Structures are given as structure tokens and as C-alpha cells.
Amino acid sequence: MSDDDSDMVACRTPTEGRDGVTRIPAWKYDLLKKAILHAVTSAGPEGLPFSALPGALRQRISDRDLARIGSLGWHATTVKLNMEVEGELRRTGGKGPQRLVLGE
């Protein structure tokens, strides 16, 4: 993985009224995307509670990479939102706590 910030991923949000793009280094995006997919898949058909996402990611990412990422919560949320836009994840839960499941 390179620390070269010139290789960036443009992340979008599914929230209406928010058209901005957040750019993060591709290595962070790829690392977090892989860890998120693994965590959500491991959670089973009921999905992973969004509140459990940071803890699930800490179990799947090395201490070295965690230190390099910076704010895990902020970056994980940014990647998660873009994965929702891309259809790779979706939210469930209605009025209850948000849960994440694989997209269809």
C-alpha cells in the first residue's frame, strides 16, 4: 500500500441534498471496503448493526494500518456511504437502529 495521496477515490453519499464528493486515498478505501464487506457478510442475514461497525473493523485491520488510517469512524462512514451509493451495501431497520446488509 502506498501513502501516495494522488491515487484517490471519490466517495459520494446517498443522502438527498448532499451532492458533494469526499476524496480519500485509494489504499484506505480498498482496505476499509474489504473489511466492511467481510464484517457484514460474517454478521449473517440479519445484518451488522451500524454501531458495531468500528469494533468489527478493528478486529479485521492490523494495528499498523489502523494507525495509518487516522479517524477510523470517519473513514469507515465515508466508505460505507459510498458503498450504499454503489449498491454494495444497503441499510435496514426502518425506525430501529440502522443495520447493514449486502446490496442486492
GIDAQUI-V410916 format. One record per run of one state. SS is the DSSP state (alpha for helix, beta for strand, coil for the rest). FROM is the first residue (numbers start at 0). TO is the last residue. If there is no record, write none. Layout:
SS;FROM;TO, SS;FROM;TO
//
This chain:
coil;0;6, beta;7;10, coil;11;20, beta;21;24, alpha;25;42, coil;43;46, beta;47;48, alpha;49;59, coil;60;61, alpha;62;68, coil;69;70, alpha;71;84, coil;85;87, beta;88;91, coil;92;97, beta;98;101, coil;102;103
//
